[in-house]
Amino acid sequence: MALKFYTLDVFTDRRFGGNPLAVVLGADDLTDTEMQAIAREFNLSETVFVQASERPAHSAKARIFTPKSEIAFAGHPTIGTAILLAELTTTAHNGEKDALIVLEQGIGTVRVGARLRAASAAFAEFDAPKLPEAAGVLPPHDVLASGLGLIPSEVGFENHAPLCYAAGHTFAFVPVASLEAIGRARINGPHWERAFEQQGISGVYLYTRQCEHTSASFHARMFAPQVGIPEDPATGAAAIGLAGIIHHFDRLPDGTHKRVLEQGYEMGRPSRIALTLMVNGGKLATVRIGGSAVRVCEGTLER
């Protein structure tokens, strides 16, 4: 049996940037073992297997695998899969396509709005299925800095300090003082294990206010060797957690706040994530993630 697959670059408006994604269609008859083996073969941060939805009103069921394991939710697979399904199933009107793609994921139902225009890259956005919340305690600054190959004075800026936040996945959020320092950060052998691998986290998200582009609010990097991702070019799930960090430290007033996150530059895969925070009554009420995606290639898998 041959299965159709596509690859897309997500959180970018051009090929060979952003975060690569593989999407396998018609995957209903694949076993868990087969899906994991295919994800290892693609060897991308995530591979999505599209299956028939359990509810007729929904678009599809989407199962997401890293090279090592299945996960309940991730941002760039949600954006990329929704854009692909919108392109394949939506009829154009006056050269434009707008679609609501409803995906059944391990975390729950995720509704994604997709906007397709002939003159620009497709764009999609969704409300986070879970709001970020504080989760866990991190070691002291010197231990964290050593794990990243930095010095303690390079961890933290302004009032921002390292914290763990979760929104389906738990990440360690480590503020870094400068763009130069974040560029030197690395997985620093056994020091990394001491700093991060005993915390039960999905990954380590570094961020700084210093950016490559003036249109961006934060420059970020994300390391997740525990799940087979040495470094990720764009991490939507972590961006949801960053919304909690921003609200916690920057004390945003009620209203809608938009931020642009840049990531992947150190990997040669520039990415841009649109982050929207809605604050009501002093509390974070909604987090929205948006981004573009472009198709790169397509083919068939022989089962």
ABEGO torsion letter per residue (X at the ends): XBBBBBBBBBGBABBGBEBBBBBBBGAAABBAAAAAAAAAAAGBABBBBBBBBABAABABBBBBBBAABBBABBAAAAAAAAAAAAAAABBBBGGBBBBBBBBBBAAEBBBBBBBBBAABBBBBBBBBABBBBBBEBBBBAAAAAAAAGBBAAABEBEABBBBBBBBGBBBBBBBBABAAAAAABBBBEAAAAAAAAAAGBABBBBBBABBABAABABBBBBBBAAAGBABBABBAAAAAAAAAAAAAAAGBBBEBBBBBBBBGAAAGBBBBBBBBBBBBGGBBABBBBBBBBBBABBBBBBX
